[in-house]
Amino acid sequence: MSPNDRVCHGQMSIFRPIDICHRELSALHMPEQISPQAEKLFKALKKAGAISEDKSVTAEKATSLSLLPKAQCMNALQELEKKAIVKKKTKGNSVSYFLAKTDL
């Protein structure tokens, strides 16, 4: 194995230092994919104006704005939070959410 050998997702391949794996290349050109529920929640939060920390909304309010079932809304909030699109603000026992990014 030479210094230029590289393992690409379990497959041994010889790459020059400038080459990258085909999966890495496709990930560079593909925008982040989110679920339809997360997209619906994002649009509802944007329409409601929850774009800053002082205009944040609770999970219950996000559920009523998006018209999604509560479990789907909570999963969508977690998905958006994991992708750094939504941020969570905690104050005492209450938790509220606001958009960190205003476009997908």
NUGULUM-825925 format. One record per residue: residue number from 1; residue in one letter; x, z, y of N, C-alpha, C in turn. Coordinates in steps of 0.2 Angstrom, whole numbers, plus 2048, in hexadecimal, padded with zeros to 3 digits. Layout:
REM residues N
{site NUM, "A", {X, Z, Y}, {X, Z, Y}, {X, Z, Y}},
...
REM end
This chain:
REM residues 104
{site 1, "M", {804, 800, 7FA}, {800, 800, 800}, {804, 800, 806}},
{site 2, "S", {804, 7FB, 80A}, {808, 7FA, 810}, {804, 7FE, 816}},
{site 3, "P", {808, 7FF, 81C}, {804, 802, 822}, {7FE, 7FE, 824}},
{site 4, "N", {7FE, 7F7, 823}, {7F9, 7F3, 826}, {7F3, 7F3, 821}},
{site 5, "D", {7F3, 7F6, 81B}, {7ED, 7F6, 816}, {7E8, 7FB, 819}},
{site 6, "R", {7E2, 7FA, 818}, {7DD, 7FE, 81B}, {7D7, 7FE, 816}},
{site 7, "V", {7D4, 804, 815}, {7CE, 804, 811}, {7C8, 803, 815}},
{site 8, "C", {7C4, 7FE, 814}, {7BE, 7FD, 817}, {7B8, 7FF, 813}},
{site 9, "H", {7B4, 804, 814}, {7AE, 806, 811}, {7AF, 806, 809}},
{site 10, "G", {7B5, 809, 807}, {7B6, 809, 800}, {7B9, 803, 7FD}},
{site 11, "Q", {7BA, 7FE, 800}, {7BD, 7F8, 7FE}, {7C4, 7F7, 801}},
{site 12, "M", {7C9, 7F6, 7FC}, {7D0, 7F5, 7FF}, {7D1, 7EE, 802}},
{site 13, "S", {7D3, 7EE, 808}, {7D4, 7E7, 80B}, {7DB, 7E8, 80F}},
{site 14, "I", {7DE, 7E2, 810}, {7E4, 7E2, 814}, {7E1, 7DF, 81B}},
{site 15, "F", {7E3, 7E3, 820}, {7E1, 7E1, 827}, {7E7, 7E1, 82B}},
{site 16, "R", {7E7, 7DD, 830}, {7EC, 7DD, 835}, {7EA, 7E3, 83A}},
{site 17, "P", {7EE, 7E6, 83E}, {7EC, 7EC, 842}, {7E6, 7EA, 847}},
{site 18, "I", {7E5, 7E4, 849}, {7E0, 7E2, 84D}, {7D9, 7E1, 84A}},
{site 19, "D", {7D9, 7DF, 843}, {7D3, 7DE, 840}, {7CF, 7E5, 83F}},
{site 20, "I", {7C8, 7E4, 83F}, {7C4, 7E9, 83D}, {7BF, 7E8, 838}},
{site 21, "C", {7BC, 7EC, 835}, {7B8, 7EB, 82F}, {7B1, 7E8, 832}},
{site 22, "H", {7AE, 7E3, 82D}, {7A8, 7E0, 82F}, {7A3, 7E4, 831}},
{site 23, "R", {7A2, 7EA, 82E}, {79D, 7EF, 830}, {79E, 7F2, 837}},
{site 24, "E", {7A4, 7F3, 838}, {7A6, 7F6, 83F}, {7A4, 7F1, 844}},
{site 25, "L", {7A6, 7EA, 843}, {7A4, 7E5, 847}, {79D, 7E4, 849}},
{site 26, "S", {799, 7E4, 844}, {792, 7E3, 845}, {78F, 7E9, 848}},
{site 27, "A", {792, 7EF, 847}, {78F, 7F5, 84B}, {791, 7F5, 852}},
{site 28, "L", {796, 7F1, 854}, {798, 7F1, 85B}, {793, 7EC, 85F}},
{site 29, "H", {790, 7E7, 85C}, {78C, 7E3, 85F}, {784, 7E4, 85E}},
{site 30, "M", {783, 7E9, 85A}, {77C, 7EB, 859}, {77A, 7F1, 85D}},
{site 31, "P", {774, 7F1, 861}, {772, 7F6, 865}, {770, 7FC, 860}},
{site 32, "E", {76F, 802, 863}, {76D, 807, 85F}, {766, 806, 85D}},
{site 33, "Q", {764, 807, 856}, {75E, 806, 854}, {75A, 80D, 853}},
{site 34, "I", {754, 80D, 856}, {750, 813, 856}, {74A, 812, 852}},
{site 35, "S", {746, 817, 850}, {740, 816, 84D}, {73A, 814, 852}},
{site 36, "P", {735, 811, 84F}, {72F, 810, 854}, {72D, 816, 857}},
{site 37, "Q", {72C, 81B, 854}, {72A, 822, 856}, {72E, 824, 85C}},
{site 38, "A", {735, 824, 85B}, {73A, 826, 860}, {739, 822, 866}},
{site 39, "E", {738, 81B, 865}, {737, 817, 86B}, {731, 818, 86F}},
{site 40, "K", {72B, 81A, 86B}, {725, 81B, 86E}, {726, 822, 872}},
{site 41, "L", {729, 827, 870}, {72A, 82D, 873}, {72F, 82C, 879}},
{site 42, "F", {734, 828, 879}, {738, 826, 87E}, {734, 823, 884}},
{site 43, "K", {730, 81E, 882}, {72C, 81B, 888}, {727, 820, 88B}},
{site 44, "A", {724, 825, 887}, {720, 829, 88A}, {723, 82E, 88E}},
{site 45, "L", {729, 831, 88C}, {72D, 835, 890}, {72F, 832, 897}},
{site 46, "K", {731, 82C, 896}, {733, 828, 89C}, {72D, 827, 8A1}},
{site 47, "K", {727, 825, 89E}, {721, 824, 8A2}, {71F, 82B, 8A6}},
{site 48, "A", {720, 830, 8A2}, {71E, 837, 8A5}, {723, 839, 8AA}},
{site 49, "G", {729, 836, 8AB}, {72E, 838, 8B0}, {733, 83E, 8AD}},
{site 50, "A", {734, 83F, 8A7}, {738, 844, 8A5}, {73F, 842, 8A4}},
{site 51, "I", {742, 840, 8AA}, {749, 83D, 8AA}, {74E, 842, 8AD}},
{site 52, "S", {74C, 848, 8AE}, {751, 84D, 8B1}, {74F, 854, 8AE}},
{site 53, "E", {754, 858, 8AF}, {753, 85F, 8AC}, {74D, 862, 8AF}},
{site 54, "D", {74C, 862, 8B6}, {747, 865, 8B9}, {740, 862, 8B7}},
{site 55, "K", {740, 85C, 8B5}, {739, 859, 8B3}, {738, 858, 8AB}},
{site 56, "S", {73C, 85D, 8A8}, {73C, 85D, 8A0}, {735, 85F, 89E}},
{site 57, "V", {733, 85D, 898}, {72C, 85E, 895}, {72D, 862, 88E}},
{site 58, "T", {728, 866, 88C}, {729, 869, 886}, {727, 865, 880}},
{site 59, "A", {728, 867, 87A}, {727, 863, 874}, {720, 862, 873}},
{site 60, "E", {71B, 866, 875}, {714, 865, 875}, {712, 860, 87A}},
{site 61, "K", {715, 860, 880}, {713, 85B, 885}, {715, 854, 883}},
{site 62, "A", {71B, 854, 880}, {71E, 84E, 87D}, {71A, 84B, 878}},
{site 63, "T", {717, 84F, 874}, {712, 84D, 86E}, {70C, 84A, 871}},
{site 64, "S", {709, 84E, 876}, {703, 84B, 879}, {704, 845, 87D}},
{site 65, "L", {70A, 844, 880}, {70B, 83E, 884}, {70C, 838, 880}},
{site 66, "S", {710, 839, 87A}, {711, 833, 876}, {70C, 831, 871}},
{site 67, "L", {707, 836, 870}, {701, 835, 86B}, {704, 834, 864}},
{site 68, "L", {709, 837, 863}, {70C, 837, 85C}, {70A, 83E, 859}},
{site 69, "P", {709, 83E, 852}, {708, 844, 84E}, {70E, 849, 850}},
{site 70, "K", {70D, 850, 850}, {712, 854, 852}, {719, 854, 84E}},
{site 71, "A", {718, 853, 847}, {71E, 852, 843}, {722, 84C, 845}},
{site 72, "Q", {71F, 846, 846}, {722, 840, 847}, {725, 841, 84E}},
{site 73, "C", {722, 844, 853}, {725, 845, 85A}, {72B, 84A, 859}},
{site 74, "M", {72B, 84F, 855}, {731, 853, 855}, {737, 84F, 851}},
{site 75, "N", {735, 84B, 84C}, {73A, 847, 849}, {73D, 842, 84E}},
{site 76, "A", {739, 83F, 852}, {73B, 83A, 857}, {740, 83E, 85D}},
{site 77, "L", {73E, 844, 85F}, {742, 848, 863}, {749, 849, 860}},
{site 78, "Q", {749, 84B, 85A}, {74F, 84C, 857}, {754, 846, 857}},
{site 79, "E", {750, 841, 855}, {754, 83A, 854}, {757, 838, 85B}},
{site 80, "L", {753, 839, 860}, {755, 837, 867}, {75A, 83C, 86A}},
{site 81, "E", {75A, 842, 868}, {75F, 847, 86A}, {765, 846, 866}},
{site 82, "K", {765, 844, 860}, {76B, 842, 85C}, {76F, 83C, 85F}},
{site 83, "K", {76B, 838, 862}, {76E, 832, 865}, {770, 833, 86C}},
{site 84, "A", {76F, 839, 86F}, {770, 83B, 876}, {76C, 837, 87B}},
{site 85, "I", {766, 835, 879}, {761, 832, 87D}, {75D, 837, 881}},
{site 86, "V", {75C, 83D, 87D}, {758, 842, 880}, {75C, 849, 87F}},
{site 87, "K", {75B, 84D, 884}, {75F, 853, 884}, {75A, 859, 884}},
{site 88, "K", {75C, 85E, 881}, {758, 864, 880}, {75A, 86A, 885}},
{site 89, "K", {755, 86D, 888}, {757, 872, 88D}, {753, 878, 88A}},
{site 90, "T", {757, 87E, 889}, {754, 884, 887}, {754, 889, 88D}},
{site 91, "K", {74F, 88D, 88D}, {74F, 892, 892}, {74B, 898, 88F}},
{site 92, "G", {74E, 89D, 88D}, {74B, 8A2, 88A}, {748, 8A0, 883}},
{site 93, "N", {742, 8A0, 882}, {73E, 89E, 87C}, {73C, 897, 87C}},
{site 94, "S", {73B, 894, 882}, {738, 88E, 883}, {73E, 888, 883}},
{site 95, "V", {73C, 883, 880}, {740, 87D, 87F}, {73D, 877, 882}},
{site 96, "S", {740, 873, 886}, {73E, 86D, 889}, {743, 867, 889}},
{site 97, "Y", {740, 861, 889}, {744, 85B, 888}, {743, 857, 88E}},
{site 98, "F", {749, 853, 88F}, {749, 84E, 895}, {74E, 848, 893}},
{site 99, "L", {74D, 842, 896}, {751, 83D, 894}, {757, 83D, 897}},
{site 100, "A", {75D, 83C, 893}, {763, 83C, 896}, {765, 834, 898}},
{site 101, "K", {762, 830, 894}, {763, 828, 895}, {75C, 826, 897}},
{site 102, "T", {75C, 821, 89C}, {755, 81E, 89E}, {754, 818, 89B}},
{site 103, "D", {759, 815, 897}, {758, 80F, 893}, {75A, 80F, 88C}},
{site 104, "L", {757, 80B, 888}, {75A, 80B, 881}, {75F, 806, 880}},
REM end
